[in-house]
Amino acid sequence: MKTYRKSVAAVIVNSEHKIWLGERSYAPKTYGFVQGGIEAIDVTNEAALRREFREEIGTDDFTILLALTEILYYDFPKNKQQNYLGQAQQFYLV
């Protein structure tokens, strides 16, 4: 039975209250937040978030300002569903 993949995402805001969006290297002219899945059951959300920061923007130097307590679910398009129906994502403000 397919389930939702656990994942994390971050909205990055600077001291001028500007939000950072990164252009996806694999899909030009598409943008998004730092985000990624959590495959290992012993990885905390914060550790996964730091890993995604290192992988996607080359640093893990950030401060978590707020963690959204509600988990947001979304479905992958039907043609992209392989092991999961979609993601269960916890968002952070950093």
Backbone hydrogen bonds, N-H to C=O, Kabsch-Sander energy under -0.5 kcal/mol:
donor,donor_aa,acceptor,acceptor_aa,energy
3,T,83,N,-0.7
5,R,86,G,-2.7
7,S,88,A,-2.4
8,V,36,G,-2.4
9,A,90,Q,-2.0
10,A,34,V,-2.4
11,V,92,Y,-3.1
12,I,10,A,-0.7
12,I,20,W,-0.5
13,V,11,V,-0.5
14,N,18,K,-2.1
17,H,14,N,-2.2
20,W,12,I,-2.3
22,G,32,G,-2.7
24,R,30,T,-2.7
27,A,24,R,-0.9
30,T,27,A,-1.3
32,G,22,G,-2.0
34,V,10,A,-0.7
36,G,8,V,-2.2
38,I,6,K,-3.3
39,E,37,G,-0.6
43,V,40,A,-1.1
44,T,42,D,-0.5
48,A,44,T,-2.3
49,L,45,N,-2.5
50,R,46,E,-2.4
51,R,47,A,-2.2
52,E,48,A,-2.4
53,F,49,L,-2.2
54,R,50,R,-2.3
55,E,51,R,-2.6
56,E,52,E,-2.9
57,I,53,F,-2.6
58,G,53,F,-0.9
58,G,54,R,-0.8
59,T,53,F,-1.0
62,F,60,D,-1.2
63,T,94,V,-0.7
65,L,63,T,-0.7
65,L,93,L,-3.0
66,L,93,L,-1.6
68,L,66,L,-0.5
68,L,91,F,-2.7
72,L,89,Q,-2.8
74,Y,87,Q,-2.1
76,F,85,L,-2.8
80,K,77,P,-2.5
81,Q,77,P,-0.7
81,Q,78,K,-0.8
82,Q,80,K,-0.7
85,L,3,T,-2.6
86,G,3,T,-0.7
87,Q,74,Y,-2.2
88,A,5,R,-3.0
89,Q,72,L,-3.4
89,Q,87,Q,-0.6
90,Q,7,S,-2.2
91,F,89,Q,-0.6
92,Y,9,A,-1.9
93,L,66,L,-3.0
94,V,11,V,-2.6
94,V,92,Y,-0.6
